[in-house]
Amino acid sequence: GGADRLRVVLAKRGNGSLLRGWRRELDTDGSLDVGFQEFCEAALRLGVSVDAEALFGADSPDSLSLVGLAPAEGQLVERFRKWMTHTFGGPGEMFIAFEGPPEEGVDGKLPLEAFAEGCRTHGFQATAEELDQMFDLLDVDDVGWVALEDVMFLETDRKRREGAILKAKLKHRREHETLLREVYREDHGRAVPCKHRRAPRAWQAAAVERLPAVVQERRLHWRRRMQERVEEARAAFEKHIMEKHGNGVRAWRQGLDPKTRFSIGRAELGKYCRRVNLDVDVNCLWKALDQDADGVLRIEEVGTEHAAVLAQYQAWCLQHFGSCANSWEKLRLAAVPSGSWRSDKAMMYPTFLGALAAYSWPRAVGIFGSSPGGSSSSSSCNSSDSTGPMLCAALDLHGCGIVSLQDLEWLDRWTPPEYLAAEPDPGAWQELRAAMLRLCGGQPLRAWRTLLDTNDQNHASWPEFKSACRKVGFHGNIGGAWRFLDADTSGAISLQEYDSESAELLASFKEWIESNFGSVEFAFRTMDTDGSGSVCFSELKRACQRLGWHGSARQVFEFLDIDVSPGKRTLSYKELAFLDSWVPQVEQPPVDTSSSCAKMPPSVKSSARTVCSTTPRFAMPIKRTMQRSESCMEEAPLRRSMSASSGGGAPAFLPSLHKHPDAAAQMTPPHRSQSRTSRCSSEATFFLPFATVGARSVAVLAPPPA
């Protein structure tokens, strides 16, 4: 009758197995029965004419069991379930007994041979054909092996069976979502016009773009794009600083903090970017510069290397002279004058560094070789140690090749963080690391997340580092331990700097998650095969082996499990969520700032007007002789009128030129070479101020001294 035709069709749909066809077409959730409405829909879909009322019974029960449709196969399944419960206690225990413990290198797959051997070994009486039928019931997809979730529907306990059925439904839903996600990726990867026949359709957006996997993938893409924008903003800002100011400290003093408050907010940074017309996203730039995320930007976060040198020099001055300003007179007396320079308020770079070498400043050793007081700038530029020129470049406010007393007075007003002047101390870090590992069970990542990076910002700031030292009772060289980790003086410690082995393992694990699942949330839901809301080690290991991650699952589990509690250890979603926002540190070539700071000073575009207005205290009258060149024909009438009106002496209108620097700049080009001056024939004697711009001497018209 109709029941026989239905059994034949089910066996055909099950690739020759009635039980597999039952699971595929009627009992998709594994409850071993089918409802009346579901049965009618399946019969219509299969094209089988059957009397449903007669098959379900005269009283029309709500469900039809496997025994009611196929008595022999149904009794075999019931006998197997009773034996399994009596022998192992449940399907999960049976699967582990057949497969072996996770530590023995199993892959989470149970083939037919292992299933049949396990049944015979543990005393299940059945023929080979019956064992094949039972395996077909478990292997619904006919892949030749079964996983743990495929056998959970055999559970006799009602609550556990319902949980397994719910998990099976979720599994099918995830598979469907994965298929839709792959189709979505493929459609959007074609990059065809919207009217193309293979373009995504608008009516499919609501069904696909709201999928959790697609939403997580778009969120992850947005995070990556934001990180790229942050790096682009940092690169643009650093390029602007090097081109306009030469170094970060000078940019801080000239543009960011002209009022000498040594800290600015986001609004001040935005005003500076608008004032200099810097086309950059201020929010991304702030995120790039404010490494410790305390809402305040400081000088050491803008010019890290130069600020570190300033902090070390300040600490040395405090130790030997009491303050930086107090060291000026002693340094000036120890300095060897350079040429005709006689100012007592400023010193040129070589003179200043020579005075520091005379007082045995540690960073000055090796700059001048055997002649610490030498005046040649090439000796410092060619030196392998660029700390001295870097110090001068950081102190020089205007980039004129001069260090002044006012620069040292400014340095006295700055209070740098304790770590900035400290020397790297590997011994202190090893002592602190041992104390943290003792407190955290020997797991470096657990110490990182519970002591250093407590807010999951994926970096540790200086306040967090000091707090961790207090928690573990470390009272040694805290600044030296920090400087040992923060080798680039960025003001923050990354996981790569803290423990490179853990960072590399997590980077590989994160890449595997993104390539196979798209996000941590989707990966967690997939690995949580029992629906418990947590991932145990066996679930993590099976997922890693099934999807081809060759790292150490045990080590990752130990790293990520930071909430250790008595009982079975598991991973929660909270312990994995930080991987979504964590960006592995990529080795980038360092910016070559040594060449710019070693030049004495860096090339700066200057004019006579700017020199007169910005460095009046450095100007010193010097008697010079100016001669008129025959090649400067445009200046001849003016020179004749000057001589005629003043009787051959100094021009009578020079005082008025001093009041108008623009006119003075037009009279004498600021960068006239000495060779051109030597070709002049007639003389006009007057006084000129002298200033140094770059490596050139600039002469500017000024009135004669009274």
C-alpha positions in Angstrom: 0.0 0.0 0.0 0.9 3.6 0.6 3.3 2.8 3.5 5.3 0.4 1.3 5.6 3.0 -1.4 6.7 5.5 1.2 9.4 3.2 2.5 10.7 2.6 -1.0 10.9 6.3 -1.7 12.7 7.0 1.6 15.3 4.3 0.9 15.9 5.9 -2.5 16.3 9.3 -0.9 18.7 7.9 1.7 21.0 6.4 -1.0 19.8 2.9 -0.3 19.2 3.3 3.4 15.6 3.6 4.9 16.9 5.1 8.1 18.9 7.7 6.4 15.9 8.6 4.3 13.8 8.8 7.4 16.2 11.3 9.0 16.6 13.4 5.8 12.9 13.7 4.8 10.7 13.1 7.9 12.8 13.3 11.1 15.2 16.2 10.4 15.5 17.1 14.1 16.2 13.6 15.3 13.2 13.2 17.6 12.4 9.7 16.1 8.9 10.7 15.3 7.1 13.0 12.8 4.0 15.2 13.3 0.9 14.9 11.2 1.3 18.2 9.4 5.0 17.6 8.7 4.2 14.1 7.4 1.6 15.5 5.0 4.0 18.1 3.7 6.8 15.6 3.2 4.5 13.1 1.4 3.4 15.9 -1.0 7.0 16.9 -1.5 8.0 13.3 -2.3 5.1 12.7 -4.6 3.8 9.7 -2.6 0.1 9.0 -2.2 -0.6 7.6 1.2 -3.5 7.3 3.5 -2.2 9.4 6.4 -5.2 8.8 8.7 -4.9 5.0 8.3 -1.1 5.2 8.9 -1.3 7.4 12.0 -4.2 5.4 13.4 -7.9 5.5 13.9 -7.7 8.0 16.6 -5.4 10.2 14.5 -2.5 10.7 17.0 -0.3 13.8 16.7 2.8 11.9 15.7 4.1 8.9 13.9 7.1 7.0 15.3 9.8 5.1 13.4 8.4 1.9 14.8 5.0 2.7 13.3 6.4 3.2 9.8 9.2 0.6 9.8 8.8 -1.9 12.7 12.1 -3.8 12.1 14.3 -0.8 11.8 12.5 1.0 14.7 13.0 -1.9 17.1 16.7 -2.0 16.1 17.1 1.6 17.0 15.3 1.2 20.3 17.5 -1.8 21.2 20.6 0.2 20.3 19.5 3.1 22.5 18.9 0.9 25.5 22.3 -0.9 25.1 24.0 2.5 24.8 22.4 3.9 27.9 23.1 0.8 29.9 26.7 0.5 28.8 27.9 4.1 28.5 25.2 6.3 30.1 24.7 8.4 27.0 25.6 9.1 23.4 28.4 11.5 24.3 30.2 9.0 26.4 29.8 6.3 23.7 31.3 8.6 21.1 34.3 9.3 23.3 34.8 5.6 24.1 34.6 4.7 20.4 36.9 7.6 19.3 39.3 7.8 22.1 40.3 10.7 24.4 41.2 14.1 22.8 44.8 13.9 24.0 45.5 11.0 21.7 45.4 13.1 18.6 41.9 12.2 17.4 40.2 14.4 14.8 36.6 14.4 16.1 35.4 12.0 13.2 34.2 8.5 13.8 34.2 6.4 10.6 32.1 3.3 10.0 34.9 0.8 10.8 35.6 2.4 14.2 31.8 2.5 14.9 31.3 -1.2 14.1 34.5 -2.2 16.0 33.4 -0.2 19.0 29.9 -1.8 19.0 31.4 -5.3 18.8 34.0 -4.6 21.5 31.5 -3.4 24.0 29.1 -6.2 23.4 26.3 -5.0 21.1 24.8 -8.0 19.4 24.0 -7.2 15.8 24.9 -8.3 12.3 27.1 -6.3 10.0 24.0 -5.2 8.0 22.3 -4.0 11.2 25.4 -2.1 12.2 25.5 -0.5 8.7 21.9 0.5 9.1 22.6 2.2 12.5 25.5 4.0 11.1 23.4 5.2 8.2 20.9 6.6 10.7 23.7 8.7 12.3 25.5 9.6 9.0 22.7 11.7 7.5 24.9 13.5 5.0 26.5 10.2 3.8 30.1 11.5 4.3 31.5 8.3 5.8 31.9 9.6 9.3 29.9 11.0 12.2 30.7 13.7 14.7 29.6 14.1 18.3 26.6 16.2 17.5 25.4 13.6 15.1 24.8 11.0 17.8 23.3 13.2 20.5 19.7 12.7 19.3 19.9 9.1 20.6 19.9 10.4 24.2 17.1 8.8 26.2 16.9 11.6 28.8 14.2 14.0 27.7 16.0 17.2 28.6 19.3 16.2 27.2 17.6 14.9 24.0 15.7 18.2 23.6 19.0 20.1 24.0 20.6 17.9 21.3 17.7 18.4 19.0 17.9 22.1 19.5 21.6 22.0 18.8 20.9 20.1 15.6 18.4 22.7 14.4 21.0 25.4 15.2 23.6 23.5 13.2 21.4 23.3 10.1 20.6 27.0 10.6 24.3 27.9 10.7 25.0 25.8 7.7 22.3 27.7 5.8 23.7 31.0 7.0 27.2 30.0 5.9 25.9 29.1 2.5 24.1 32.4 2.2 27.2 34.2 3.4 29.3 32.6 0.7 26.8 33.5 -1.9 26.8 37.1 -0.6 30.6 37.2 -0.8 30.6 35.8 -4.3 27.9 38.2 -5.5 29.6 41.3 -4.1 33.0 40.1 -5.3 32.0 40.3 -8.9 31.8 44.1 -8.9 29.3 44.2 -11.8 26.9 47.1 -12.4 23.6 47.0 -10.5 21.6 46.2 -13.8 23.8 43.2 -14.6 22.0 39.9 -14.6 24.5 38.5 -12.0 24.3 41.6 -9.7 22.8 41.2 -6.2 19.1 41.8 -6.2 17.7 44.5 -3.9 14.9 42.2 -2.5 17.6 39.8 -1.2 19.3 42.4 1.0 16.9 42.0 3.9 17.3 38.2 4.0 21.1 38.2 3.6 22.6 41.4 4.9 20.9 40.9 8.3 22.5 37.5 8.8 24.6 37.5 12.0 27.6 36.3 10.0 27.3 39.0 7.4 26.8 41.7 10.0 29.9 40.5 11.9 31.9 40.4 8.7 30.9 44.0 7.9 31.7 45.1 11.4 35.1 43.5 11.2 35.7 45.2 7.8 34.8 48.5 9.4 37.2 48.0 12.2 40.0 47.2 9.8 39.2 50.3 7.7 39.2 52.4 10.9 42.7 51.0 11.8 43.9 51.9 8.3 42.6 55.4 8.6 44.3 55.8 12.0 47.7 54.7 10.5 47.1 57.0 7.5 46.4 60.0 9.8 49.6 59.2 11.9 51.7 59.0 8.7 50.3 62.3 7.4 50.9 64.1 10.7 54.4 62.8 11.1 55.2 63.9 7.5 53.8 67.3 8.2 55.9 67.6 11.4 59.1 66.7 9.6 58.5 69.0 6.7 57.3 72.1 8.7 59.1 71.8 12.1 61.8 69.2 11.8 60.9 67.2 14.9 57.9 66.6 17.2 59.2 68.6 20.2 59.7 71.7 18.0 56.2 71.2 16.6 54.8 70.9 20.1 56.4 74.2 21.2 55.7 76.2 18.1 52.2 75.0 17.1 50.5 72.6 19.5 51.4 74.1 22.9 52.6 77.7 22.5 51.3 78.6 26.0 53.6 76.0 27.6 50.9 74.0 29.4 52.6 70.6 28.4 49.2 69.0 27.7 46.4 69.6 25.1 43.0 68.2 24.4 41.3 67.0 21.2 40.0 70.5 20.6 43.5 72.1 20.6 44.7 69.4 18.2 41.8 70.1 15.8 42.5 73.8 15.9 46.1 73.3 15.0 45.2 71.0 12.1 42.8 73.7 10.8 45.3 76.5 11.3 48.0 74.7 9.3 45.5 73.4 6.7 46.4 69.8 7.4 43.9 67.5 5.6 43.5 64.7 8.2 40.8 63.1 10.2 41.3 64.6 13.6 39.5 61.8 15.4 41.7 59.1 13.8 44.8 61.3 14.5 43.8 61.6 18.1 43.4 57.9 18.4 46.8 57.3 16.9 48.6 59.8 19.1 46.8 59.2 22.5 48.3 55.8 23.0 47.3 55.6 26.7 43.7 56.7 26.0 43.6 59.1 28.9 42.0 61.9 26.9 45.1 64.2 27.1 47.9 64.6 24.6 51.4 65.2 26.0 54.7 66.1 24.5 56.2 62.6 24.8 53.3 61.3 22.6 54.1 63.7 19.8 57.9 63.6 19.7 58.8 60.4 21.5 62.5 60.0 20.7 63.3 63.7 21.2 61.2 63.8 24.4 63.1 60.9 25.8 66.5 62.6 25.1 65.2 65.8 26.8 64.0 63.8 29.9 67.4 62.1 30.2 69.2 65.5 29.8 66.9 67.1 32.4 67.6 64.3 34.9 71.3 64.7 34.4 71.1 68.5 34.9 69.0 68.0 38.1 71.7 65.6 39.4 74.7 67.8 38.7 73.4 71.4 38.7 70.1 71.4 40.4 68.2 72.6 37.3 68.8 73.0 33.6 68.9 76.8 33.8 71.6 76.6 36.6 73.8 74.7 34.2 73.9 77.5 31.6 76.6 79.6 33.2 78.9 76.7 33.9 78.4 75.3 30.4 79.1 78.7 28.8 82.3 79.0 30.7 83.4 75.6 29.7 82.5 76.2 26.0 85.1 76.9 23.4 83.9 80.0 21.4 83.1 79.3 17.7 84.6 82.0 15.5 83.2 85.5 16.1 80.3 84.3 18.2 80.2 86.3 21.5 76.6 86.0 22.8 76.1 85.0 26.5 72.4 84.0 25.9 72.9 81.4 23.2 75.3 78.8 21.9 75.6 77.1 18.6 75.2 73.3 18.4 78.9 72.4 18.3 79.8 74.8 21.2 76.9 73.5 23.3 77.8 69.9 22.8 81.5 70.6 23.4 80.5 72.1 26.8 78.5 69.0 27.6 81.4 66.8 26.7 83.6 68.8 29.0 81.3 68.1 31.8 81.2 64.4 30.9 77.6 64.2 29.8 77.1 60.5 29.2 75.5 61.0 25.8 78.3 63.2 24.6 80.9 60.5 24.7 82.1 59.7 21.2 80.6 62.7 19.5 83.8 64.7 19.2 86.3 61.9 19.5 89.5 63.1 21.3 88.6 66.7 20.9 85.4 67.3 23.0 85.5 71.1 22.5 85.9 71.0 18.7 83.8 73.3 16.7 83.4 71.3 13.5 79.8 70.3 13.0 80.8 67.5 10.6 82.2 65.5 13.5 78.8 65.2 15.2 76.9 64.6 12.0 79.2 61.7 11.0 79.0 60.2 14.5 77.1 57.0 14.9 75.6 58.4 18.1 73.0 61.0 17.1 71.8 61.7 20.7 73.7 65.0 21.0 72.4 66.5 17.7 68.9 65.2 18.7 69.1 67.0 22.0 70.1 70.3 20.2 67.3 69.9 17.7 64.8 69.3 20.5 65.9 72.4 22.4 66.2 74.7 19.4 62.9 76.4 19.2 63.3 78.1 15.8 65.6 75.7 14.1 68.4 78.3 13.8 71.2 76.0 15.0 71.2 77.7 18.4 70.5 76.6 21.9 69.5 79.4 24.3 69.0 80.0 28.0 65.3 80.4 27.4 65.2 76.8 25.9 66.7 75.4 29.2 64.2 77.5 31.3 61.4 76.0 29.2 62.8 72.5 29.9 62.8 73.2 33.7 59.0 73.7 33.6 58.4 70.3 32.1 57.7 67.3 34.4 58.2 64.2 32.3 56.9 60.8 33.3 59.2 58.7 35.5 60.0 56.1 32.8 61.1 58.6 30.2 64.5 59.3 31.8 65.1 55.7 32.9 67.5 53.4 31.2 66.2 50.0 30.0 66.7 47.4 32.8 66.3 43.8 31.6 66.9 42.5 35.1 64.0 44.5 36.6 61.6 43.3 33.9 62.6 39.6 34.5 61.9 40.1 38.2 58.6 41.8 37.5 57.6 39.1 35.0 58.4 36.3 37.4 56.2 38.0 40.1 53.2 38.3 37.6 53.5 34.7 36.4 53.5 33.5 40.0 50.3 35.3 40.6 48.7 34.1 37.4 49.6 30.4 37.4 52.5 30.7 34.9 50.4 32.0 32.0 51.7 35.2 30.4 48.5 36.0 28.5 46.5 35.6 31.7 48.9 38.1 33.4 48.5 40.4 30.5 44.7 40.5 30.6 44.2 40.5 34.3 47.0 42.8 35.4 48.1 45.0 32.5 45.4 45.2 29.8 42.4 45.1 32.2 40.1 47.1 29.9 40.8 45.0 26.8 42.2 48.0 24.8 45.0 45.7 23.5 47.7 47.8 25.0 49.0 48.7 28.5 49.5 52.3 29.5 52.0 53.6 32.1 49.3 54.0 34.9 48.2 50.4 34.2 51.8 49.2 34.4 52.4 51.0 37.7 49.1 49.5 39.1 50.2 46.0 38.1 53.5 46.5 39.9 51.6 47.5 43.0 49.3 44.4 42.8 52.3 42.0 42.6 54.3 43.9 45.2 57.1 44.9 42.9 59.1 47.9 44.2 62.2 47.7 42.0 63.2 49.8 39.0 59.7 50.2 37.5 60.8 52.8 34.9 63.7 50.6 33.7 61.3 47.6 33.3 58.9 49.8 31.3 61.7 51.1 29.1 62.9 47.6 28.4 59.5 46.7 27.0 58.7 50.1 25.4 61.8 50.1 23.1 60.2 52.6 20.7 59.2 55.0 23.5 55.6 55.0 22.2 54.1 55.5 25.6 52.2 52.2 25.5 53.2 48.5 25.6 51.7 46.1 23.0 51.2 42.4 23.4 54.0 41.9 20.8 56.4 43.8 23.1 55.2 42.1 26.2 55.3 38.5 25.0 56.1 37.9 21.3 55.4 34.1 21.5 51.9 34.6 22.8 51.3 37.4 20.2 52.4 35.2 17.3 50.2 32.3 18.5 47.1 34.5 18.9 47.7 36.2 15.5 47.7 32.8 13.8 44.6 31.8 15.8 42.8 35.0 14.9 43.7 34.6 11.2 42.2 31.1 11.3 39.0 32.4 12.9 38.6 35.2 10.4 39.2 33.0 7.3 36.9 30.2 8.5 34.1 32.0 10.4 34.4 35.7 9.7 34.2 36.8 13.3 34.8 35.6 16.9 31.1 35.5 17.7 30.3 33.2 14.8 33.3 31.0 15.6 32.2 30.7 19.2 28.7 29.7 18.3 30.0 27.1 15.9 32.5 25.6 18.3 29.9 25.5 21.1 28.5 22.2 19.8 26.5 21.3 23.0 24.8 24.7 23.2 26.1 25.3 26.8 27.2 28.9 26.2 30.9 27.9 26.7 33.6 26.1 24.8 35.5 23.3 26.4 38.9 22.1 25.4 37.6 19.1 23.4 35.3 21.3 21.4 38.1 23.7 20.6 40.5 21.0 19.6 38.0 19.3 17.3 37.2 22.6 15.6 40.9 23.3 15.1 41.6 19.8 13.7 38.5 19.8 11.5 39.3 23.2 9.9 43.0 22.8 9.6 44.6 25.0 12.2 48.0 23.5 13.1 48.8 25.5 16.2 48.7 24.2 19.7 45.0 24.1 20.8 46.1 23.3 24.4 48.3 26.4 24.5 45.6 28.7 23.1 43.1 27.3 25.6 45.5 27.9 28.5 46.2 31.4 27.2 42.6 32.4 26.8 41.1 30.8 29.9 41.7 33.7 32.3 38.7 33.0 34.7 40.0 29.9 36.4 37.4 28.3 38.7 37.0 24.9 40.3 35.5 22.2 38.1 35.6 21.8 34.4 37.5 24.5 32.6 35.7 26.3 29.7 36.1 29.4 27.6 33.4 32.0 27.6 32.6 34.4 24.8 33.9 37.3 26.9 37.4 35.7 27.0 37.5 35.5 23.2 35.8 38.7 22.3 38.9 40.9 22.5 40.3 39.1 19.4 37.8 40.9 17.2 39.3 44.3 18.0 42.9 43.2 18.5 45.2 44.1 15.6 48.4 42.1 15.5 51.5 44.3 15.4 53.2 44.4 12.0 56.9 45.1 11.7 57.3 48.4 9.9 60.5 50.1 8.8 61.3 52.8 11.3 61.2 56.4 10.2 64.7 57.7 9.6 64.8 60.7 11.9 68.5 60.5 12.7 69.5 62.2 9.4 67.2 65.1 10.0 68.3 65.6 13.6 72.0 65.1 12.9 72.0 68.0 10.4 73.0 71.1 12.3 70.3 72.4 11.9 67.8 71.0 9.4 67.1 73.0 6.3 64.4 75.7 7.1 63.1 78.2 4.6 63.9 81.6 6.2 64.0 85.2 5.1 65.7 88.4 6.4 62.4 89.5 7.9 61.7 86.3 9.9 65.3 86.3 11.2 65.1 89.9 12.4 61.7 89.3 14.0 62.3 86.0 15.7 65.9 86.2 16.8 66.6 89.8 17.8 68.4 88.7 20.9 70.9 86.7 18.8 71.7 89.7 16.6 75.2 91.1 17.1 76.5 94.3 15.3 79.5 93.5 13.1 81.3 96.1 10.9 81.2 94.9 7.3 82.2 96.3 3.9 79.7 96.2 1.1 80.8 96.9 -2.4 78.7 97.6 -5.5 78.9 95.1 -8.3 78.7 96.0 -11.9 76.3 93.2 -12.5 73.7 94.7 -10.2 72.7 97.5 -12.6 69.3 97.9 -11.1 70.9 99.0 -7.8 73.3 101.6 -9.3 71.0 104.6 -9.5 69.8 104.0 -5.9 73.4 103.7 -4.7 74.4 107.0 -6.4 71.4 108.8 -4.8 72.4 107.3 -1.4 76.0 108.6 -1.8 74.9 112.0 -3.0 72.4 112.6 -0.2 74.7 111.5 2.6 78.1 112.8 1.4 79.5 109.3 0.8 78.9 108.0 4.3 76.2 105.9 5.7 72.8 106.4 4.0 70.6 108.9 5.8 67.4 106.7 5.5 68.9 103.5 7.0 67.0 104.1 10.3 63.7 104.2 8.4 64.7 100.9 6.7 65.1 99.4 10.1 61.6 100.3 10.9 60.4 98.6 7.7 62.1 95.1 7.4 60.4 94.5 4.0 62.3 97.4 2.5 65.5 96.2 4.0 64.9 92.7 2.6 64.4 94.2 -0.9 67.6 96.2 -0.6 69.9 93.3 0.1 69.1 89.7 -0.9 69.4 87.5 2.3 71.5 84.8 0.7 74.1 86.8 -1.3 77.2 84.7 -1.7 80.6 85.9 -0.7 82.0 85.4 -4.3 79.5 87.9 -5.6 80.3 90.4 -2.9 84.1 90.2 -3.7 83.5 91.5 -7.2 82.2 94.9 -6.0 84.2 98.0 -6.9 82.9 100.9 -4.7 82.5 100.8 -0.9 79.7 101.7 1.5 80.5 101.1 5.1 77.7 100.4 7.7 76.8 97.9 10.4 75.0 94.6 9.9 73.3 92.2 12.4 74.4 88.6 12.2 72.3 85.5 12.6 72.7 81.8 11.7 70.0 80.1 9.6 70.7 76.5 8.6 74.4 76.4 7.9 74.6 79.8 6.3 75.4 83.3 7.7 72.7 85.9 6.8 73.4 89.6 6.7 70.5 92.0 7.2 70.4 95.8 6.9 70.2 97.6 10.2 70.9 101.2 11.4 74.5 102.0 12.6 75.1 101.8 16.3 74.5 105.0 18.3 
